[in-house]
């Protein structure tokens, strides 16, 4: 049920979908005034959410700035929420577009900033239940030469709240002292850090996987394009989730 609700929310919070719905309304309705209103709203949505400059401006203010690696400041554990590995049609794992979480986790262990790694991830897929992300990721960490003794996993989580609550249980049982280093995508960090702290897991952020908002803007960025509209989906969903969880 939660997965279905999340899918519906993702659809609702997509500006591209808003544009399609408005154009369909303009095509279907017969009343001229309603048709005109729908077309005007469609143009407004396209101009605002297709604007690369505005998208970059928002992203730069939403996601935290990169954090320098400081090996002298050693954390007892680096926590890596799932979502960076996915199953194929045969339930075999592969790294997806968020794989920088894995890369940074390996690097942080190698340079000595974290003593242990906790991978928190089950399976958020409704159509594939046999794949357990944390188990698959542990195998990849072992392949990279990370000792089994420093890797902890939990494979029950299907969302960020689960990640936080299950991580707290494991960390408390291991008697690893806080604060912990939270390693996740920059767009996900504001909500993830809030969720972990509310669950009683004190974390310092280590954002990574910067997929937008890091370059310089040019005049051509002011010209709306359909591809830019698709970039808003994750950020709008994260913002709604952040403010919803904050006021709860």
Buried (B, 14 or more C-beta within 10 A) or exposed (E): EEBEEBEEBBEEBBBBBBBEBBBEBBEEBEEEEEBEBBBEBBEEBBEBBBBBBBBBBBBEEBBEEEEEEEEEEEBBBBBBBBBBBBBEEEBEBEBEEBBBBBBBBBBBBEEEBBEBBBBBBBBBBEEBEEBBBBBBBBEBBEEEEBEEEBBBBBBBBBBBBBBBBBBBEBBEEEEBEEBBBBBBBBBBBBBBBBBBBBBEBEBEBBBBBBBBBEEEBEEEBEEBEEEBBBBBBBBBBBBBBBEEBEEE
